[in-house]
Amino acid sequence: MLVFTLPVSAEGLYGDFYEESGADELYDLLPEAAERVIEDFEIDIQNADWVNSLTPESVFSQIWDFVKTGAKTPLKCGGIMLSAMLLIAAANTFEGFAPFSTVASYVFTLGSVSAVLLPMFSLIESAAAAVKGIGVLMDGFVPVYAGILALSGKAATASGMSFLLLFAVGIVGSLSSFVIVPLMSCYLGVAVASSVMPNGATNRLGEGIKKAAVWILSLTLTLFLGLLSIQTTVNNAADNLGLKTAKFMIGSFIPVAGGALSETLGTLIGSLGLLKSSVGMFAVVAIAAIVLPVVIELLIWRLILMALGIASELLGVGIKTDILSAADSVLAVLIGVMLFVGALFIISLGIIAGGV
């Protein structure tokens, strides 16, 4: 009995598996801003209890920091635009200003370009960088997560999951390089040209882009998650059958120590499952840390543009506001893209974790 005694420590196994999995390298894949958030929350995957550091107070405090940081530029630009509107509204009260109203419209358009659109080009680049950052993170995360799944007896699930998620990473990379920056920048350029051209309008173009983006992103997300869910369910059933068969064979055909070995196998799988959950939650928090600051700033920009549109109507400023509508359309598309990318991977991890 003493010869076949096999002492096993779940905490010790967790630490050993963590070192062998390569999960510590995930920190190096984070963008600088997301890395600071991870440090503020004191998240350490090596400690299985790190999730307890995520308290409601700390989470809401971090979100409020995102709001304060993201509101600086929109509020400043919105103040400049509102001041210009007030000046034009005041000038319109003078009888001799009517002949100069057309000139004032062009001046206001130029001011809009400098005050709103130039910062918005930087915002487009920030959104593209965030999407690219998520792609880089997931490109390194998927092999680590798949390796943990395979070691825990989920080889079929790991194989199917890694193929689909790496395919999604490729889509995200293409989205960042060939869709967000070039198309959105070109659309804003068209909006600027249209706002100074006679009868130029970009509202229909903006609405068309928004609708097309919503349909394409929604359809892609639905199809991908549906395929992943079906594949995970089928592969998980096959993996569970294999694990149960292995436990039965060990417990039945190995004399004396069979039961102990079977329990040891269960402990090993349990430790790997804990590591899998810890690494998966780390990826979810990291993705949220990358996506949330950009989405919050985009939402604040939309609120500012909405307020400027209302102010333009209330002040009776007879100027073109197509450029503001076009900017709002771009913001709506960027928000949809950011939420699509974040939901794509977070929900995927939820499906995989729930399935296994």
N, C-alpha and C positions, 0 to 999 in steps of 0.2 A: 504493500500500500504506500509506503514512504517513497519507493522508487518511482512510482507513477504519479506522485503528487505534482501538480503543475500550477504553481502560484502565478496569478495574472493580475496586474494592476491596470485598471481602465485609464487612470490619469497618466500613468507612465506610457501606456500604449499610445494615448492621444499625442503626447509630446513627440514620441518617436515617429509616428505617422506624419505629424506636421513637418518635421525636419526632412523626411524623405519625399514628401509630396511636392515640394517646391513652392508651397503657398506663400512663403516669406518673400518671394520675388514679386508678388503682386503689388507690393507697395511701390516698387520702382516704376510701375506702369501707370501710376496715377498722375494726372495733371497737377501742377503746383497748388492751385486753389483747392482742389479736392483733397490733396494730401494734408493741407492745413486743417481742413474740416475733420479728417480722420484723426489727426493729432489732438485736436480740441476735444473730441469725444473719447480720447484715450483708448482707441480700438486696437487691440492686440490679438490677432487670431491665435497665437500660441497659448493664450489664456482662454479656456473654453467658456468662462463666465463673462466674457467681455460684453455680451449683449446687455447685461445689467447696467452698464454705464449709460445706456440710452434712456434717460428719464424724460418725461414730458416737458419738464422745465428746460432741460438742455436742448431738446429738439426745437421747441418754440423760440428759444433764445437765438438759436442759429438761424432759423427762418427769419426772425426779425432783423438780424444782421444782414441777411441777403436783401431784405426790403430796403434797409437804410442805404446800403451800398448801391443797389440798382436804381434807386429813386433820384440820385444826385443829378445825373445827366439829363434824364427826361424833364425834371422840374426846371432845371436851368434853361433848357431849350424851349420848353413851354412858356416860361416867363418872357423870353425874348419875343416869341411869336405873339403872345397876348399884348405885349407892349406895342408891337407894330400894328396890330388890329386897332388898338385904342387910338393910336396916332392917326390912322386913316379915318376912323369913325369921327374923330374930332375935326379933321380937315374937311370932311364931307359937310359939316355944318356951315362952312363958309360958301357964299354964293359963287365966288370966283374960282372955286376949286374944280367945278365940273369938267372943264376942258382937260384937266390933268388927271382925271380918274383912270384913264387907260395906262398912263405912265405909272401911276401908283400901283396898278395891278401887277405890272411887270417888276416893279421894285419889290413888291411884296413876295412875288415868286422867287426872285433872287435871294431875298432874305430867308424864305422857306428852305431853299436849297442849302444855304450855309448853316442855318440854325437847326434843321431837322434831318435833312437827308444825308449830310456828311457824317454826323454821328451814327446814322442808321446803317451806312455802309460798314462802319466799324462793328456794329451790332450783328450784321450778317456774317462778318468774318468770325466773330465770337461764337455764334451759333454753329458755324461750320467747324470751328476748332473743338467745340464741345462734342459734336457728333463724332469727329475724328478721334477724340480722346476716349469716348466710349468704345469705339471700334478697336483701338489699341489695347484697352483694358480687357475686353472680351476675347481678343485674339490670344492673349496670354492666359486668361482665366480658363477657357474651355479645355485645353489639354490637361491642366491641373485638376479640374473638376471631373473630367472624364476618367483620369487615372484613379482618383479616389473611388469613383463609382465602380470601376472595373475591379479594384482590389476588394471591394465589399461584396463581390459576387454579382454585380450588375453589368456584366460585360456587354450583353446585347443592348441594354439601355444606353450605356456609355457610347457605344459605337454609333447608334442612330442619333443620339443627342448631339454628339460632337460634329457629325456631318451637317446636320441642319443648322446648328448655331454658327458654325464657321461659314456656312453659306450665307447666313444672315449678316455676319460680320462683313463679308464681301459686298453685300448690298449696301450696308451702311457706309462703307468706305467710298463706294461709287456715288452715293447720295451726297456725301460731303464734298467730293472733288468735282463732280460734273453737274450737280443740280442746284445746290443751295447758293453758292457764291456766284457762278456765272448767270444763271437764270434770274435770280432775284435782283442782282445788280443791273442786268440788262433791262428788267422790267421797270426799275426805278429810273433808269436813264430815259426810257420811253415816256414815263410819267412826267419827267421834267420837260422834255421836248413838247409833249402834248399840251402842257399847261400854258405854254407861251405861243402856241399855234392857234390860228383862228379855227373855231369849232373843234379843237382837239379835245378828246375825252378818253380817259383810260378806265372809267368805272366798269364798263362791260368786260374789258380785258381782265381787270382785277377780280371781278366776280367769277369769271370763267376759270381763272387760275385757282382761286380758292375752292370752287366746286370740284374741279378736276383733281386737285391735291387731296381733298377729303375722300373722294371716291376711291382713288388709287391707293392711298395709305390704308383706308379702312378695309378694302378688299384684300390687300396684301397681308395685313395683320390677321384678319379672320382666317384666310387660307393657311398661313404659316402656323398659327397656333392650333388650328384644327388638325393639320397633318402631324404636328408635334405631339398633340394629345393622343391621337390614335396610335401613333408609333410607340409612344412611351407606355401606353396601356398594354399593348401586345407584347412588347419586349420585356416589360416588367413581369408579366405573367410567366414568360419563359424563364426568366432569371429566378423567380421565386420557386418554380418547380425544380430547377437545378440545385438551388440551395437546400431545399427540403430533402431532395434525394441524397445530397452529399452528407447531410446530418444523419439521415437514416442509415446510410452505408457505414459511416464512422461508428455510430452507436451500436450497430448490430454485428459488424464483422470484425471489429478490433477487440480482442479479449481484454478484460480487466479495465483497461484505460479508455475504452471506447466512449463511455459516458462522459468522462472528464474531458476528453478531446472534443467531444461534441459541444460541451458547455464552453470550452475555451474558444471554439470557433464562433459561438454566439457572442462571447465577450469581444473578440476581435472585430466582428461585424458591427457590434454596438459602438465601439470606439471609432471605427471608420464612419459610421453614420453620424456621430457627433461632430467629427471633423468636417464631414460633407455639409451639414447644416451650418456650421460656423463659417466655412468658406463661402457658401452660398449667400448667407446673410451679409457677409462683408461685401460681396459684389453688389448686392441690392443697395446697401448704404452708399457705396462708392458711386454707383450710377446716379442715385438721387443727389449726391453732392455735386456731381457734374451738371446735371440737368436743371435742378431747381434754381440756381442763381440766374441762369439765362432766361428761363421761363418767367420768373418773377419780374425781371427787367422788361421783357417783352410785354407782359401784362400791364405794367405801369405805363409803358409807352402808349399802348392802346387806350388806356384811360385818359392820358394827356391829350392824345389826338381827338378822342371823343369830346373832351371838354373844350378843345379849341374849335371844333366844328360847331358846338352849341353856342360858344361865345361869338363866332362869326355870324350866326343867324340872329342872335339877340342884339348885336351891335349894328346889324344891317349893313355890314361891310360888303359892298358890291364887288367882290374879287373872286377869282377862281379858287375853288377849294378842291379841285380834282386831285391835286398833288397830295393833299392830306388823305383823301380816300385811297389813293394808290398806295401810300405808305402804310395805311391801316391794313390793306389787303396783303401786303408783304409780311407784316407782323403776324397776321392770322395764319398764313402759310408756314412761317417759321415756328410758331407755337405748335401747329399740327405736326410738323416734322420732329420737333424735340420730344413731344409727348409720344409720338409713334416709336421713336428709337428707344426711349426709356421703357415704355410699356412692352415693346417687343422682347426685351431681354428679362425684365423683371417678371412679367407674367410667364415667360418660358421657364424661368428658374422655379417659379411657383408650381407649374405643371409637373416639372421633373421631380421636385422635392415631394410633392403630393403623391406622385405616382410610385415613387420608390420608398 
